[in-house]
Amino acid sequence: MDVKENFYTAADLFESTVSTIPEAKWDLPGLGNWSIRSLVGHGLRAMTTVLEYQGKQSNTSSPNQIHDPAGYFLAANIDDPEVTNAIEKRGVQAGLELGANPLEKISEAVLQVKGFVRGAPLDLPMVTRMGEMTLATYLPTRTFELSVHSTDLATALGEDLVLPESLYFEVISILAHIARQKGGGTDLVKFLTGRVASLPKPIF
């Protein structure tokens, strides 16, 4: 699996999904407490953090080292209401900053971030909110976010979205690793094979 190519595919998918949003629907419900605008703002941050986190210096002498994409999401501790609230606020603010031409902002970001990733080495250090990673480890988390939120946008618009095969397998792989590390791997297997009707709690 080529992590760069998968990221490009996810970024393009997000941009194309945003391009289908009618002007009258930007303030309609998007996901949870987010409007569609806030959801798109959050998706924009899923790309621009690639630029934000590269080249930074860790502010601790022994930073947390994250070795796989699932570890990033586990370290994010999104089950914590305070963390969820902070994410929601950043999404709302990012949505407001989209201004009067949201699609233009998204298209510019896709072009800029893809250009940066294209020339960056996969072992480039990334200092994220959760800890230090390499670009090779961080990019799949961006692919995951962009893929999932593209489906969220399509759902909010009353549309169906079929993920490209490479994105589908990357998202499922990360979810499986998160479930296993949370101790819910067997529950996921039971759910996917129809042994149970639902999971005891969401994976992500």
GROMACS elastic network, one bead per residue, 0.5 to 0.9 nm:
[ bonds ]
;  ai    aj funct       b0    kb
    1     4     6  0.89406   500
    1     5     6  0.84061   500
    1     6     6  0.76430   500
    1   166     6  0.76808   500
    1   170     6  0.83424   500
    2     5     6  0.54199   500
    2     6     6  0.61143   500
    2     7     6  0.85972   500
    3     6     6  0.51548   500
    3     7     6  0.61340   500
    3     8     6  0.87302   500
    3   136     6  0.67070   500
    3   137     6  0.85806   500
    3   139     6  0.65273   500
    3   140     6  0.62906   500
    3   143     6  0.83676   500
    4     7     6  0.50801   500
    4     8     6  0.62952   500
    4     9     6  0.86938   500
    4   114     6  0.87118   500
    4   117     6  0.71625   500
    4   118     6  0.74068   500
    4   122     6  0.87269   500
    4   136     6  0.80736   500
    4   139     6  0.71738   500
    4   140     6  0.84884   500
    5     8     6  0.50614   500
    5     9     6  0.62201   500
    5    10     6  0.86670   500
    6     9     6  0.50585   500
    6    10     6  0.62168   500
    6    11     6  0.86278   500
    6   139     6  0.87337   500
    6   140     6  0.78779   500
    6   143     6  0.66839   500
    6   166     6  0.66892   500
    6   167     6  0.65353   500
    6   170     6  0.84364   500
    7    10     6  0.50655   500
    7    11     6  0.60987   500
    7    12     6  0.85370   500
    7   114     6  0.82966   500
    7   139     6  0.65192   500
    7   140     6  0.69605   500
    7   142     6  0.69741   500
    7   144     6  0.86750   500
    7   146     6  0.84873   500
    7   167     6  0.85833   500
    8    11     6  0.51290   500
    8    12     6  0.61076   500
    8    13     6  0.84944   500
    8   110     6  0.84235   500
    8   114     6  0.64760   500
    8   117     6  0.89767   500
    8   143     6  0.82190   500
    9    12     6  0.51942   500
    9    13     6  0.60859   500
    9    14     6  0.86515   500
    9   143     6  0.82067   500
    9   164     6  0.82005   500
    9   166     6  0.86587   500
    9   167     6  0.77696   500
   10    14     6  0.61595   500
   10    15     6  0.86248   500
   10   142     6  0.82732   500
   10   143     6  0.54799   500
   10   144     6  0.80199   500
   10   145     6  0.87081   500
   10   146     6  0.57024   500
   10   147     6  0.56349   500
   10   150     6  0.84609   500
   10   163     6  0.89894   500
   10   164     6  0.87332   500
   10   167     6  0.69935   500
   11    14     6  0.51611   500
   11    15     6  0.62443   500
   11    16     6  0.86504   500
   11    47     6  0.76020   500
   11   110     6  0.62438   500
   11   114     6  0.81641   500
   11   142     6  0.87205   500
   11   143     6  0.74467   500
   11   146     6  0.64323   500
   11   147     6  0.81511   500
   12    15     6  0.50841   500
   12    16     6  0.60956   500
   12    17     6  0.85236   500
   12   107     6  0.88761   500
   12   110     6  0.73152   500
   13    16     6  0.51475   500
   13    17     6  0.60796   500
   13    18     6  0.85714   500
   13   146     6  0.78994   500
   13   147     6  0.74470   500
   13   150     6  0.69766   500
   13   163     6  0.85402   500
   13   164     6  0.88686   500
   14    17     6  0.51174   500
   14    18     6  0.61561   500
   14    19     6  0.86180   500
   14    40     6  0.88021   500
   14    43     6  0.77995   500
   14    44     6  0.89838   500
   14   106     6  0.87333   500
   14   146     6  0.60443   500
   14   147     6  0.70852   500
   14   149     6  0.76504   500
   14   150     6  0.52579   500
   14   151     6  0.88737   500
   14   153     6  0.88157   500
   15    18     6  0.51368   500
   15    19     6  0.62324   500
   15   103     6  0.74857   500
   15   106     6  0.63907   500
   15   107     6  0.64728   500
   15   110     6  0.74876   500
   15   150     6  0.86532   500
   16    19     6  0.50273   500
   16    20     6  0.68721   500
   16   150     6  0.89947   500
   17    20     6  0.54833   500
   17    21     6  0.73360   500
   17   150     6  0.62751   500
   17   151     6  0.86060   500
   17   153     6  0.71656   500
   17   154     6  0.69816   500
   17   161     6  0.88026   500
   18    21     6  0.55638   500
   18    40     6  0.73570   500
   18   102     6  0.85078   500
   18   103     6  0.66076   500
   18   106     6  0.81180   500
   18   150     6  0.80370   500
   18   153     6  0.76405   500
   18   154     6  0.88672   500
   19    22     6  0.82154   500
   19   103     6  0.62658   500
   20   154     6  0.88687   500
   20   157     6  0.87321   500
   21    24     6  0.82572   500
   21    25     6  0.66175   500
   21    26     6  0.70627   500
   21    36     6  0.87030   500
   21   153     6  0.86109   500
   21   154     6  0.89865   500
   21   157     6  0.73691   500
   22    25     6  0.55029   500
   22    26     6  0.72267   500
   22   157     6  0.89715   500
   23    26     6  0.61715   500
   24    27     6  0.75334   500
   24    28     6  0.83135   500
   25    28     6  0.52702   500
   25    29     6  0.85934   500
   25    36     6  0.73422   500
   25    37     6  0.86959   500
   25   157     6  0.80961   500
   26    29     6  0.84114   500
   26    30     6  0.86160   500
   26    35     6  0.70118   500
   26    36     6  0.52024   500
   26    37     6  0.51662   500
   26    38     6  0.87031   500
   27    30     6  0.82277   500
   27    35     6  0.53532   500
   27    36     6  0.59106   500
   27    37     6  0.61385   500
   27    38     6  0.85151   500
   28    34     6  0.87926   500
   28    35     6  0.54285   500
   28    36     6  0.58824   500
   28    37     6  0.81431   500
   28   156     6  0.82332   500
   29    32     6  0.77106   500
   29    33     6  0.75023   500
   29    34     6  0.63128   500
   29    36     6  0.58020   500
   29    37     6  0.88346   500
   29   156     6  0.68924   500
   30    33     6  0.76477   500
   30    34     6  0.53921   500
   30    37     6  0.75598   500
   30    38     6  0.75622   500
   30    39     6  0.60681   500
   30    40     6  0.87402   500
   30   152     6  0.73391   500
   30   153     6  0.66346   500
   30   155     6  0.83510   500
   30   156     6  0.53016   500
   30   157     6  0.82787   500
   31    34     6  0.51589   500
   31    35     6  0.67144   500
   31    36     6  0.73161   500
   31    38     6  0.87092   500
   31    39     6  0.66895   500
   31   152     6  0.68686   500
   31   153     6  0.80879   500
   31   156     6  0.73534   500
   32    35     6  0.81971   500
   33    38     6  0.89343   500
   33    88     6  0.75894   500
   34    37     6  0.75839   500
   34    38     6  0.52937   500
   34    39     6  0.58896   500
   34    88     6  0.72005   500
   34    91     6  0.76947   500
   34    92     6  0.69934   500
   35    38     6  0.51285   500
   35    39     6  0.62286   500
   35    40     6  0.86303   500
   35    92     6  0.81447   500
   35    95     6  0.87002   500
   36    39     6  0.50347   500
   36    40     6  0.61894   500
   36    41     6  0.85433   500
   36    95     6  0.85273   500
   36   153     6  0.70389   500
   36   156     6  0.73581   500
   36   157     6  0.87670   500
   37    40     6  0.51770   500
   37    41     6  0.61561   500
   37    42     6  0.86932   500
   37    91     6  0.87281   500
   37    92     6  0.77444   500
   37    94     6  0.86353   500
   37    95     6  0.50804   500
   37    96     6  0.75043   500
   37    98     6  0.80526   500
   37   102     6  0.83376   500
   38    42     6  0.61685   500
   38    43     6  0.85761   500
   38    88     6  0.82781   500
   38    89     6  0.89914   500
   38    90     6  0.86826   500
   38    91     6  0.51564   500
   38    93     6  0.74214   500
   38    94     6  0.67261   500
   38    96     6  0.73306   500
   39    42     6  0.50887   500
   39    43     6  0.62770   500
   39    44     6  0.86797   500
   39    91     6  0.64595   500
   39    92     6  0.77547   500
   39    94     6  0.88993   500
   39    95     6  0.71674   500
   39   149     6  0.75023   500
   39   152     6  0.83321   500
   39   153     6  0.75026   500
   40    44     6  0.61516   500
   40    45     6  0.87039   500
   40    91     6  0.79518   500
   40    94     6  0.81965   500
   40    95     6  0.64235   500
   40    98     6  0.86562   500
   40   102     6  0.84649   500
   40   106     6  0.86162   500
   40   149     6  0.80850   500
   40   150     6  0.88785   500
   40   153     6  0.78760   500
   41    44     6  0.50097   500
   41    45     6  0.64432   500
   41    46     6  0.87807   500
   41    90     6  0.83329   500
   41    91     6  0.53821   500
   41    92     6  0.68793   500
   41    93     6  0.75123   500
   41    96     6  0.75911   500
   41    97     6  0.77554   500
   41    98     6  0.68501   500
   41   102     6  0.87524   500
   41   106     6  0.89106   500
   42    45     6  0.51325   500
   42    46     6  0.64425   500
   42    87     6  0.82795   500
   42    88     6  0.82735   500
   42    90     6  0.72038   500
   42    92     6  0.75998   500
   42    93     6  0.87956   500
   42    94     6  0.63725   500
   42    95     6  0.70874   500
   42   149     6  0.86297   500
   43    47     6  0.69327   500
   43    91     6  0.81384   500
   43   145     6  0.71480   500
   43   146     6  0.60846   500
   43   149     6  0.65831   500
   43   150     6  0.82751   500
   44    47     6  0.54153   500
   44    48     6  0.63285   500
   44    49     6  0.87114   500
   44    91     6  0.88957   500
   44    94     6  0.75991   500
   44    95     6  0.85782   500
   44   105     6  0.85681   500
   44   106     6  0.65063   500
   44   109     6  0.74564   500
   44   110     6  0.86452   500
   44   146     6  0.85715   500
   45    49     6  0.57967   500
   45    50     6  0.87145   500
   45    90     6  0.86965   500
   45    91     6  0.78699   500
   45    94     6  0.72893   500
   46    49     6  0.60334   500
   46    50     6  0.77385   500
   46   141     6  0.85562   500
   46   142     6  0.56542   500
   46   143     6  0.85074   500
   46   145     6  0.64025   500
   46   146     6  0.66778   500
   47    50     6  0.58861   500
   47    51     6  0.79047   500
   47   109     6  0.73272   500
   47   110     6  0.73718   500
   47   113     6  0.67594   500
   47   142     6  0.65358   500
   47   143     6  0.88657   500
   47   145     6  0.89704   500
   47   146     6  0.79268   500
   48    51     6  0.54026   500
   48    52     6  0.63413   500
   48    53     6  0.87853   500
   48   109     6  0.69072   500
   48   110     6  0.86212   500
   48   112     6  0.88512   500
   48   113     6  0.67649   500
   49    53     6  0.57466   500
   49    54     6  0.82992   500
   49   128     6  0.82878   500
   49   142     6  0.88541   500
   50    53     6  0.56319   500
   50    54     6  0.63740   500
   50   113     6  0.71632   500
   50   116     6  0.87490   500
   50   117     6  0.82488   500
   50   126     6  0.79521   500
   50   135     6  0.82353   500
   50   138     6  0.81404   500
   50   139     6  0.78484   500
   50   142     6  0.82594   500
   51    54     6  0.56182   500
   51    55     6  0.84789   500
   51   113     6  0.69151   500
   51   116     6  0.77809   500
   51   117     6  0.89428   500
   52    55     6  0.81686   500
   52    56     6  0.79103   500
   52   126     6  0.89122   500
   52   127     6  0.88833   500
   52   128     6  0.86585   500
   53    56     6  0.58838   500
   53   125     6  0.85210   500
   53   126     6  0.52794   500
   53   127     6  0.52184   500
   53   128     6  0.56794   500
   53   129     6  0.85622   500
   54    57     6  0.88695   500
   54   124     6  0.73986   500
   54   125     6  0.64864   500
   54   127     6  0.66039   500
   54   128     6  0.85606   500
   54   135     6  0.82851   500
   55   124     6  0.82410   500
   55   125     6  0.70668   500
   55   126     6  0.68821   500
   55   127     6  0.77298   500
   56   125     6  0.83515   500
   56   126     6  0.71419   500
   56   127     6  0.59435   500
   56   128     6  0.88019   500
   57    60     6  0.88387   500
   57   126     6  0.88815   500
   57   127     6  0.68657   500
   58    61     6  0.74938   500
   58    62     6  0.84646   500
   58    63     6  0.66436   500
   58   127     6  0.62673   500
   58   128     6  0.88963   500
   58   131     6  0.84253   500
   58   132     6  0.77613   500
   59    62     6  0.88728   500
   59    63     6  0.77777   500
   60    63     6  0.54831   500
   60    64     6  0.89462   500
   62    65     6  0.86013   500
   63   127     6  0.89208   500
   63   131     6  0.61118   500
   63   132     6  0.65893   500
   64   130     6  0.73368   500
   64   132     6  0.61131   500
   64   133     6  0.89176   500
   65   130     6  0.87072   500
   65   131     6  0.56189   500
   65   133     6  0.63551   500
   66    69     6  0.78626   500
   66    71     6  0.59905   500
   66    72     6  0.63008   500
   66    75     6  0.84249   500
   66   130     6  0.79805   500
   66   131     6  0.61511   500
   66   132     6  0.59318   500
   66   133     6  0.53847   500
   66   134     6  0.85270   500
   66   137     6  0.82083   500
   67    70     6  0.86599   500
   67    71     6  0.67343   500
   67    72     6  0.81397   500
   67   132     6  0.86331   500
   67   133     6  0.65574   500
   67   134     6  0.81892   500
   67   137     6  0.68034   500
   68    71     6  0.53148   500
   68    72     6  0.67988   500
   68   133     6  0.81813   500
   68   137     6  0.56518   500
   68   138     6  0.79834   500
   68   140     6  0.89888   500
   69    72     6  0.51769   500
   69    73     6  0.68203   500
   69    74     6  0.88770   500
   69   137     6  0.58131   500
   69   138     6  0.64467   500
   69   139     6  0.83460   500
   69   140     6  0.63381   500
   69   141     6  0.55775   500
   69   174     6  0.67417   500
   69   177     6  0.86644   500
   69   178     6  0.87694   500
   70    73     6  0.53194   500
   70    74     6  0.62406   500
   70    75     6  0.85866   500
   70   141     6  0.79894   500
   70   174     6  0.56938   500
   70   175     6  0.74317   500
   70   176     6  0.86984   500
   70   177     6  0.58944   500
   70   178     6  0.51360   500
   70   179     6  0.89152   500
   70   181     6  0.81187   500
   71    74     6  0.50331   500
   71    75     6  0.59852   500
   71    76     6  0.85077   500
   71   177     6  0.86448   500
   71   178     6  0.75111   500
   71   181     6  0.84057   500
   72    75     6  0.51500   500
   72    76     6  0.62334   500
   72   130     6  0.64628   500
   72   131     6  0.78835   500
   72   133     6  0.86474   500
   72   137     6  0.89130   500
   72   138     6  0.80625   500
   72   141     6  0.76189   500
   73    77     6  0.69209   500
   73    78     6  0.75917   500
   73   130     6  0.84409   500
   73   141     6  0.79744   500
   73   178     6  0.76418   500
   73   204     6  0.82370   500
   74    77     6  0.55350   500
   74    78     6  0.76677   500
   74   178     6  0.70616   500
   74   181     6  0.83191   500
   74   182     6  0.81873   500
   75    78     6  0.83640   500
   75   130     6  0.57699   500
   75   131     6  0.81522   500
   76    79     6  0.86339   500
   76    80     6  0.89808   500
   76    83     6  0.77886   500
   76   129     6  0.79932   500
   76   130     6  0.59632   500
   77    80     6  0.58717   500
   77    83     6  0.69863   500
   77    84     6  0.86845   500
   78    81     6  0.73816   500
   78    82     6  0.85587   500
   78    83     6  0.57970   500
   78    84     6  0.57657   500
   78    87     6  0.88190   500
   78   204     6  0.78719   500
   79    82     6  0.87800   500
   79    83     6  0.75531   500
   79    84     6  0.72336   500
   79   204     6  0.85161   500
   80    83     6  0.52970   500
   80    84     6  0.63369   500
   80    85     6  0.87015   500
   81    85     6  0.60116   500
   81    86     6  0.85818   500
   82    85     6  0.50462   500
   82    86     6  0.62227   500
   82    87     6  0.86673   500
   83    86     6  0.51534   500
   83    87     6  0.62566   500
   83    88     6  0.86346   500
   84    87     6  0.51228   500
   84    88     6  0.61595   500
   84    89     6  0.86999   500
   85    88     6  0.50547   500
   85    89     6  0.62508   500
   85    90     6  0.87314   500
   86    89     6  0.51554   500
   86    90     6  0.62875   500
   86    91     6  0.86401   500
   87    90     6  0.52046   500
   87    91     6  0.61996   500
   87    92     6  0.87210   500
   88    91     6  0.50925   500
   88    92     6  0.62535   500
   88    93     6  0.87016   500
   89    92     6  0.51117   500
   89    93     6  0.62057   500
   89    94     6  0.85290   500
   90    93     6  0.51352   500
   90    94     6  0.60127   500
   90    95     6  0.84697   500
   91    94     6  0.50620   500
   91    95     6  0.60537   500
   91    96     6  0.86702   500
   92    95     6  0.50510   500
   92    96     6  0.63418   500
   92    97     6  0.87335   500
   93    96     6  0.51328   500
   93    97     6  0.62920   500
   93    98     6  0.89047   500
   94    97     6  0.50234   500
   94    98     6  0.65501   500
   95    98     6  0.53091   500
   95    99     6  0.78340   500
   95   102     6  0.84271   500
   96    99     6  0.61022   500
   97   100     6  0.89584   500
   97   102     6  0.86278   500
   98   101     6  0.67014   500
   98   103     6  0.82584   500
   98   104     6  0.86834   500
   98   105     6  0.62794   500
   98   106     6  0.82026   500
   99   102     6  0.60724   500
   99   105     6  0.82804   500
  101   104     6  0.54492   500
  101   105     6  0.66319   500
  102   105     6  0.51351   500
  102   106     6  0.62864   500
  102   107     6  0.86634   500
  103   107     6  0.60300   500
  103   108     6  0.85061   500
  104   107     6  0.51376   500
  104   108     6  0.61334   500
  104   109     6  0.85881   500
  105   108     6  0.52388   500
  105   109     6  0.62141   500
  105   110     6  0.86828   500
  106   109     6  0.51167   500
  106   110     6  0.61358   500
  106   111     6  0.86411   500
  107   110     6  0.51333   500
  107   111     6  0.62376   500
  107   112     6  0.86141   500
  108   111     6  0.52375   500
  108   112     6  0.61404   500
  108   113     6  0.85830   500
  109   112     6  0.50734   500
  109   113     6  0.58910   500
  109   114     6  0.82230   500
  110   113     6  0.53883   500
  110   114     6  0.58705   500
  110   115     6  0.83037   500
  111   114     6  0.53960   500
  111   115     6  0.60674   500
  111   116     6  0.86999   500
  112   115     6  0.51756   500
  112   116     6  0.63079   500
  112   117     6  0.87695   500
  113   116     6  0.50560   500
  113   117     6  0.61261   500
  113   118     6  0.84813   500
  114   117     6  0.51155   500
  114   118     6  0.59880   500
  114   119     6  0.88303   500
  115   118     6  0.52133   500
  115   119     6  0.67709   500
  115   120     6  0.88688   500
  116   119     6  0.55992   500
  116   120     6  0.61998   500
  117   120     6  0.50475   500
  117   121     6  0.79818   500
  117   122     6  0.86827   500
  117   135     6  0.85832   500
  118   121     6  0.84078   500
  120   123     6  0.84826   500
  120   124     6  0.69305   500
  120   135     6  0.82291   500
  121   124     6  0.54356   500
  121   135     6  0.74946   500
  121   136     6  0.84096   500
  122   125     6  0.85585   500
  122   134     6  0.66855   500
  122   135     6  0.50804   500
  122   137     6  0.83168   500
  123   126     6  0.89714   500
  123   133     6  0.87314   500
  123   134     6  0.51720   500
  123   135     6  0.58925   500
  123   136     6  0.63773   500
  123   137     6  0.87327   500
  124   133     6  0.84217   500
  124   134     6  0.53799   500
  124   135     6  0.53654   500
  124   136     6  0.79117   500
  125   132     6  0.69038   500
  125   133     6  0.59189   500
  125   135     6  0.63353   500
  126   131     6  0.83163   500
  126   132     6  0.56730   500
  126   133     6  0.51423   500
  126   134     6  0.54164   500
  126   135     6  0.61665   500
  126   138     6  0.74622   500
  127   130     6  0.80106   500
  127   131     6  0.59519   500
  127   133     6  0.64892   500
  127   134     6  0.84557   500
  128   131     6  0.52013   500
  128   132     6  0.59618   500
  128   133     6  0.73703   500
  128   138     6  0.87735   500
  129   132     6  0.83885   500
  133   136     6  0.80943   500
  133   137     6  0.61310   500
  133   138     6  0.62765   500
  134   137     6  0.52532   500
  134   138     6  0.61208   500
  134   139     6  0.85903   500
  135   139     6  0.58040   500
  135   140     6  0.88572   500
  136   139     6  0.57805   500
  136   140     6  0.74064   500
  137   140     6  0.62681   500
  137   141     6  0.75199   500
  138   141     6  0.54344   500
  138   142     6  0.68196   500
  139   142     6  0.50849   500
  139   143     6  0.62578   500
  139   144     6  0.86127   500
  140   144     6  0.60188   500
  140   145     6  0.85732   500
  140   170     6  0.75290   500
  140   171     6  0.85170   500
  140   174     6  0.84645   500
  141   144     6  0.50140   500
  141   145     6  0.62398   500
  141   146     6  0.86542   500
  141   171     6  0.89109   500
  141   174     6  0.83870   500
  142   145     6  0.50769   500
  142   146     6  0.60411   500
  142   147     6  0.83524   500
  143   146     6  0.52717   500
  143   147     6  0.59564   500
  143   148     6  0.84759   500
  143   167     6  0.73388   500
  143   170     6  0.80100   500
  143   171     6  0.78800   500
  144   147     6  0.52321   500
  144   148     6  0.60579   500
  144   149     6  0.84495   500
  144   167     6  0.76430   500
  144   170     6  0.71829   500
  144   171     6  0.53865   500
  144   174     6  0.78306   500
  145   148     6  0.52923   500
  145   149     6  0.59600   500
  145   150     6  0.83592   500
  145   171     6  0.87381   500
  146   149     6  0.52635   500
  146   150     6  0.59589   500
  146   151     6  0.87078   500
  147   150     6  0.51840   500
  147   151     6  0.65613   500
  147   152     6  0.87904   500
  147   163     6  0.73156   500
  147   167     6  0.67793   500
  147   168     6  0.81416   500
  147   171     6  0.75757   500
  148   151     6  0.52641   500
  148   152     6  0.63157   500
  148   153     6  0.88140   500
  148   171     6  0.78567   500
  149   153     6  0.60528   500
  149   154     6  0.84669   500
  150   153     6  0.51302   500
  150   154     6  0.62656   500
  150   155     6  0.86415   500
  150   161     6  0.78715   500
  150   163     6  0.88322   500
  151   154     6  0.50584   500
  151   155     6  0.61340   500
  151   156     6  0.86071   500
  151   159     6  0.89051   500
  151   160     6  0.77533   500
  151   161     6  0.59406   500
  151   162     6  0.80865   500
  151   163     6  0.79726   500
  152   155     6  0.51149   500
  152   156     6  0.61973   500
  152   157     6  0.86741   500
  153   156     6  0.50518   500
  153   157     6  0.62457   500
  153   158     6  0.86647   500
  153   159     6  0.84874   500
  154   157     6  0.50723   500
  154   158     6  0.62232   500
  154   160     6  0.60171   500
  154   161     6  0.61297   500
  155   159     6  0.55377   500
  155   160     6  0.66070   500
  155   161     6  0.79969   500
  156   159     6  0.75470   500
  157   160     6  0.88056   500
  162   165     6  0.86781   500
  162   168     6  0.86946   500
  163   166     6  0.80848   500
  163   167     6  0.61513   500
  163   168     6  0.56433   500
  164   167     6  0.54644   500
  164   168     6  0.61929   500
  164   169     6  0.88509   500
  165   168     6  0.50409   500
  165   169     6  0.62804   500
  165   170     6  0.86571   500
  166   169     6  0.54054   500
  166   170     6  0.62859   500
  166   171     6  0.87315   500
  167   170     6  0.51110   500
  167   171     6  0.60735   500
  167   172     6  0.84946   500
  168   171     6  0.53329   500
  168   172     6  0.61636   500
  168   173     6  0.85077   500
  169   172     6  0.51565   500
  169   173     6  0.59365   500
  169   174     6  0.86210   500
  170   173     6  0.50759   500
  170   174     6  0.62636   500
  170   175     6  0.86358   500
  171   174     6  0.53091   500
  171   175     6  0.62174   500
  171   176     6  0.86161   500
  172   175     6  0.50703   500
  172   176     6  0.60579   500
  172   177     6  0.86462   500
  173   176     6  0.51164   500
  173   177     6  0.63151   500
  173   178     6  0.87025   500
  174   177     6  0.51196   500
  174   178     6  0.61740   500
  174   179     6  0.85895   500
  175   178     6  0.50519   500
  175   179     6  0.60898   500
  175   180     6  0.85650   500
  175   203     6  0.68330   500
  175   204     6  0.74119   500
  176   179     6  0.51051   500
  176   180     6  0.61530   500
  176   181     6  0.86450   500
  176   184     6  0.89319   500
  176   185     6  0.67628   500
  176   188     6  0.75637   500
  176   203     6  0.86184   500
  177   180     6  0.50911   500
  177   181     6  0.61343   500
  177   182     6  0.85068   500
  177   185     6  0.79088   500
  178   181     6  0.52132   500
  178   182     6  0.60899   500
  178   183     6  0.85884   500
  178   184     6  0.83358   500
  178   185     6  0.82320   500
  178   203     6  0.69355   500
  178   204     6  0.79630   500
  179   182     6  0.50996   500
  179   183     6  0.61835   500
  179   186     6  0.84084   500
  179   187     6  0.83259   500
  179   188     6  0.70128   500
  179   203     6  0.59063   500
  179   204     6  0.86288   500
  180   183     6  0.50760   500
  180   184     6  0.54477   500
  180   186     6  0.77370   500
  180   188     6  0.86158   500
  181   184     6  0.74238   500
  181   185     6  0.76689   500
  182   185     6  0.76242   500
  182   203     6  0.83104   500
  183   186     6  0.78442   500
  183   187     6  0.86074   500
  184   187     6  0.51711   500
  184   188     6  0.63419   500
  184   189     6  0.88507   500
  184   199     6  0.88336   500
  184   200     6  0.87784   500
  184   203     6  0.80483   500
  185   188     6  0.51671   500
  185   189     6  0.64157   500
  185   190     6  0.87918   500
  186   189     6  0.50390   500
  186   190     6  0.62137   500
  186   191     6  0.85932   500
  187   190     6  0.51062   500
  187   191     6  0.61602   500
  187   192     6  0.86577   500
  187   196     6  0.81946   500
  187   198     6  0.88771   500
  187   199     6  0.64275   500
  187   200     6  0.76652   500
  188   191     6  0.50557   500
  188   192     6  0.60885   500
  188   193     6  0.85149   500
  188   198     6  0.89807   500
  188   199     6  0.68511   500
  188   203     6  0.85857   500
  189   192     6  0.52357   500
  189   193     6  0.61057   500
  189   194     6  0.85470   500
  189   195     6  0.83243   500
  190   193     6  0.53053   500
  190   194     6  0.61479   500
  190   196     6  0.57717   500
  190   197     6  0.87397   500
  190   198     6  0.89470   500
  190   199     6  0.85616   500
  191   194     6  0.52112   500
  191   195     6  0.58106   500
  191   196     6  0.50352   500
  191   197     6  0.63229   500
  191   198     6  0.60537   500
  191   199     6  0.63517   500
  192   195     6  0.76614   500
  192   196     6  0.82599   500
  193   196     6  0.79692   500
  194   197     6  0.65689   500
  194   198     6  0.88720   500
  196   199     6  0.74275   500
  198   201     6  0.82895   500
  199   202     6  0.65061   500
  199   203     6  0.82377   500
  201   204     6  0.89275   500
